[in-house]
Amino acid sequence: MQILLSLAIMVFYNISENYTYMSIDTEILQRVQSSRVVEMDTIVLFITVTTYALCLLIPVLLYLYGEFRQQKVLKHKAFQLILALALNALLVGIVKYSINRPRPYTAVASVEQLASAGSPSFPSGHTACAFVVAATLCFMFKDKRLRFLVCLWAVSVAYSRLALGVHYPSDVLGAVIIGTLCAFAGQAVFTYRWNRNSL
């Protein structure tokens, strides 16, 4: 996982420094933002604003439901999700301030900022967080409807960061990779621990 993460960071760092890729990155962002339905801006902003709250609320509800139903496995799943989120927060923070990429609205005059943003641009923290939750829940549960809904939500978060002008496409793609890798890591840790306890 560490090797894949290092490669991902190197690739996207090189992309951010390369003029050709930056031009493609900027062009895609401009097209996404210009083609958005302006009347939907409030909904798109709501998706972004509620992302972190939902990411924190889901493991809490999972734990409480496990406590209510007296199902230890559900409480374990809640801790697995918390571990994946914590790892994601750590990695995103390190990468953000190591690369220190400016936000697109500060570098491209045609990009309109429609949401507040303070930290560096790469990777998208909101997108990474959403994909950690979505991927982890997909690992945990086999219900196709649940999987579809959480994946649709995660993709909506990723889209919202572009439509609101606060991230480049490569910021979002990098976040998808980091978030998914953190979900894999959480799954691997708890699967290993569960198997050991079953011996």
C-alpha positions, 0 to 999 in steps of 0.5 A: 500500500505504501508503495502504491501511495508513493507512486500515486503522489509522485505521479500527481505531483509531476502532473501538477508541475507539468504545463501540458497536464496542468492545461488539461487539468484546467480545461476539464475543470473549466468545462465541468464548472461552465456546464453545471446547472446553476439552479443546482448550486445550492444542492451541490454546496449542501453535498460538500458542506455536509460531507465531513459531518456524514463521514463522522456520523456514519461510524457513530450510528454504526456503533450505536446500532451494534450496541442496540442490537447487541451485535459485536461485529457491527461495533467492530465495523464502526472501529474499522471505519474510524481507523480508515478515516483516521489514516486517511486524515493523516495521509491527506494532511501530509500530502496537502502540506508537502505538495502545497498546491494552490487552489484553482480559483487563485491560479485561474481567473476564469474559475469561480469560487463557489465554496470556502476553502483554506488548505492546499488543493491536492488532494481533495480532503472531502473526496478522500473522506467520502471514498474512504466511507464508501469503499469501507461500507462496500467491503463490509456490506453486500447489499447492492442498493447500499453499495450503489447509494454510498458510491453515488454519494461519494461520486457526488462529493467529488463532482461538487468539489469541481463544480464549486471551483475549489479543486482540480480534477487531479486533486479529486482523482488523487483523493479517490486513490488515497481514500480507497487505499485507506479503506483497503488498509482498514479492511486488511487490519481488521480482517487480520485481527478477526482471523487471529481472534477466530483461531 
